[in-house]
Amino acid sequence: MPPSRKRTSARRMSNDADALIVASGLHTYYGASHVLHGVDFSVRRGESVGLMGRNGMGKSTLLKSMLGLVRPREGRVSVKGEEVTTAPPHRIARMGVAYVPEGRGIFPNLSVRENLVMAARAGTDGRRDWTLERALATFPRLAERLGHGGAQLSGGEQQMLTIGRALMTNPDLLILDEATEGLAPLIAREIMNIVSTVRASGIATVIVDKNFGAVNAITDRNVILVKGEVVYSGTADALRAAPDVHLRYLGV
């Protein structure tokens, strides 16, 4: 995408009343290492966006920069039109943004029930669509293991628990970093089916995963990062019709 077109697109998205989260011109560093180079990224209400790229291209850094976990050196982040560039992570979470981190981050010494219930709260508009009962209906494996400690679960069950815990906050936006990393193919497909169900419920999603085909099958739009820069942004249909883009930016 030409730079001038990117800037125009970013301005338009920043003024979009339906924008849940907008990042404009992010430059993020780890020490002297310049990881993000002027990245623009946005998600609208109800939209599903795939964030793609090979390992080490800045995907997780972009997510953490938007969530207050890493402070960008330049650029701006807003949630629902309110600037949150320097806000702490808990404030951004309270604005309706739920995060499923790479590595899951469950509490191993708490039971499945405790992991879920501790996160329960109404959404920003008072909604309580996601209750314990709904979470267990969505993840029946967890219903069978309510009394088990987090450390007693398999990797797939832990990922289900992390997603379920995020949904218990009744978010407007669910961000999943490496949604199926390290999971058996059958479990990975089950996780993707669950994410598709969440998307159908009206919750906006950002999905990072190495299975680009599976991500593209359930997203509206996809963004590809290469060395901390956006090199492609387009609809899922457009990406499916562009095998050269897959080969150039996503192939091993």
N, C-alpha and C positions, 0 to 999 in steps of 0.2 A: 504494500500500500504506500503510495507516495506520501512524503512527510506533510505536504500541504493538505492533502485529503485527510490524513490522520488528525491534524489539528482541528480542521473543520468538524469532523465527526465527534471529536472530544467535546468541543464547545456545544454542539447540539445535544449530546447526551447529558452534559452537565445541567442544561436547562430543561431537561425532560422531567415533567412532573411525576412520571412513573418510575424514575430512577431510584433504586434502593441504595445502591452504593456506587460511587464514582471516584476513581483515582485518576488524577491528571498530572502528567509530567513527573512521575516518581523517579527519583535517583536515590538508591539505597546502597550503603557501603557496609562491609564487615571489615573494620579497621581500614587499611589502605586499599582493600579490594572493592572495586566498583562493580556491583552486581546488577542493579537495575539502571538502565540508561533512558530516562525520560518515558517511562511506560504509562500509557493511557489504558484504562480498563473500566468497564461499567456493567451493571446488571440491573435490569428493570424488574418490576413486580411480576411475579409469576413466570419469569424467564429462566431457562436452563442453559447455562454456558459451560462449555468444556474448555479448560485451560490445559493446553498441550505443549509438548516439547520434550526433547531428550533429557536425560539426567543432567543436573547441574546448570540448567538454563535460566534459573531464577523463578520458577513457578512458586515454590514454597516461600521464597523471600517476598514475592509480590503479595501472597496471601497474608503473611505476617506483617507486612508494611501497612496493609489496609486494616488490620485488626488491632493495631497498637502494640504488637509483640516485638516489632522492630521499628525504630524511628527512621523514616526517610530523611535524608539530608536536604533534599529539595522536593517540591511538588506538594500536592494537596489531596486530601481524602475527605469525602463527605458521605454521610449516611442520611438519607431522606432530606437532602438539602442542607443539613447542618454540618459544618466543618468539624472533623474529628481527628485531624492530622496529628495532634499532640495529645489526644485523649487516651486515658488508660484503657486496657482491654475490657475491664468489667463494665465500663460505661458503654462501649460499643456493643457488647453482648446484650446489655439492657435495652438497647435500641432495636432489638429484634434480629440480631445476627448470631447464628449458632455455628460453632466450628468443631469439626471432627478432625483432629490432628493426625498427621502421620505418626504411627506408633500407638495410637488409640487413647492412651492417657486415662484409662479407667482406674478406679481405686481398688487395688487388689485385696485389701483387708476388709472391704465392705461387701455385703451380699449383693446379688443381682437386684433385689427389691430396693435395697438402700441406695445403690448407685442411681437407680431410676428416680426414686421418690425425692432424693436430695435436690434434684434439678428442677422439680416441678414448679411451674409458675404460670401465670396468665400471660398471654401475648401483650404486645404494646397497646392493642385496642380492647383488651379485656377478654379476648378469646381463650377458651380452655378446650379447644378441639382435641388436643393430644393429652389424654389421661393415661394413667397406669393401665387401665383396661384396654385402651386402644393400642398402646405400645405392645402389650403382651399378645393381642390379637394379630398385630402386624409381625411380631417376632415370636411365633409359638415355641421355638426352641428355648427362649428365655423363660417362658411360662413354666416349662418343665424343670427349670433350674433356679427358681426364685431364691431358694435358701443357700445356693452355692456362693462361695466367695469369688470375686473377680478373677483371682489367680487360678481358680479351678476350671475355668472355661477354656475351650479351644480358641484358636486364633479367630476363626469365623464367628464364634459366639461372642467373643470380646468386641469384634467390630460391630456386630448387631447391637450389643449393649451400648457402645459409644454413640451409635446413630440414634438409638432409642432415647438415650439420655439427652441428646441434643434436641430431639423432637419434643421432649417433655417441657422445654422452655417455650413452646408454641411460637417458633420463630417465623419471621417473614422471609428470611434468607438462610439456607443451610449450605455451608461450605465444607466439602469433603476433600481432604488432601490424601492422595494415594488410597483411594477407596477400597481397593481389593489387593493391596500389596501383600505378598506372601501367602495368599489363600489358594486352596485347591480350586481348579477350574469350576467344579460344580458349585462350590460355596461362592465363588466370585460371581457366577451368573445369578445366584440367589440374591446377593447384595445389590447387583445392578437392577434386578427386578424390583427390589424394595425401593431403590432410589427412584425408579420410574413411577412407582405408586405414590411416593412422596411428591414428586413433581406434579402428578395428576391431581393432587389435593389442593394445588394452588400455591404451594411454597416454592419460591425461587431457589435455584440451586446453582452452585459452582462445583464442578467435578474435575479433579485431577486424578488421572489413572494412566498406567502404561498401556492398557488395552484401548488403543485409540478408536478401534472399530466399535467396541461396546459403548464407549462414551458418545461417539458421534450418532449412535442409534437412538439415544434418548435426550439429545440436546437440541436446542433451537439454533444455537450459534456457537462457533468455536474460535478461540484465539490461540495462536501459536507463538511461543517465545523462543528466540535463539540468542544466546549470550546476552540475556537481559533486555532484549528489544523485541517489540511486536513485529513479526514478519508477515503475519497473515491474520485476517479477521474476516469471517464470513459465515454464511448460514451452513447448517449441517448438510443440506442438499448440495450446496456449492462445493463443499469439501469432498463429498462422496464423488462428485463429478470431476475431481482434479487429482488424478493419481500422481501427477508430477509433483504436487505439493507434498503428498505423503512421502514420496521417494526422497525429495530434497531435504525436508525438515524433520520427518518422523521415522524414516527407515533406519535400521540398524546398520 
